[in-house]
Amino acid sequence: MKKVIRASEIELDSSVLGIQGNLKQGCFLEILVRIKQQLDAMLSHHCKILVVRLDLHLEGYRPENELMSKFIRKVRKKMYAYYGFKRLGFIWVREQERAIQQHYHIAFFMDANKVRYPDKLISICERIAKAWELFLFTPKNCYYLINRNDSKAYLKAFYRLSYLSKERGKGYKAKAANDYSASRIKLK
């Protein structure tokens, strides 16, 4: 993650998108690009998608992200079994600011023809978090329903997800650990 955008909007793929950045608080371009790629890829496969934003807090510091990778795999497995998904997109970012331990911001992207409300996903995430002695926080207005041709909903969701790209809080990790990860869903 090198390039930092210090602006309130960015142009990606000929689209001007609002972001939660400004002259003081920058956003990492690489994360913004990955968010857009995964939103676009999911919308190329499905006429509407559900985007759900959650936070995961750990009890203590961990230099690596192995727990987050396991969490995503477990959620994916349970969602595939329950809904019969062919794909479940995601992006997560690792942050650590004043607290000793890191926390993660997560966004899931799923086929809204199969699931139109986030209750089941949140329930699955809560059960896994509780079993692993983690704390799952569900922000207010944590989900967006985006139809393929609804640019207004897309722009609102992208703006909200741009928070994940904020510069502040990144970089406190082991050398080999990543500040973020995302699914690798390709355009149809």
Summary of the structure (lengths in Angstrom):
residues: 188
radius of gyration: 15.9
end to end distance: 27.0
largest distance: 44.9
contacts: 586
relative contact order: 0.26
helix: 34%
strand: 27%
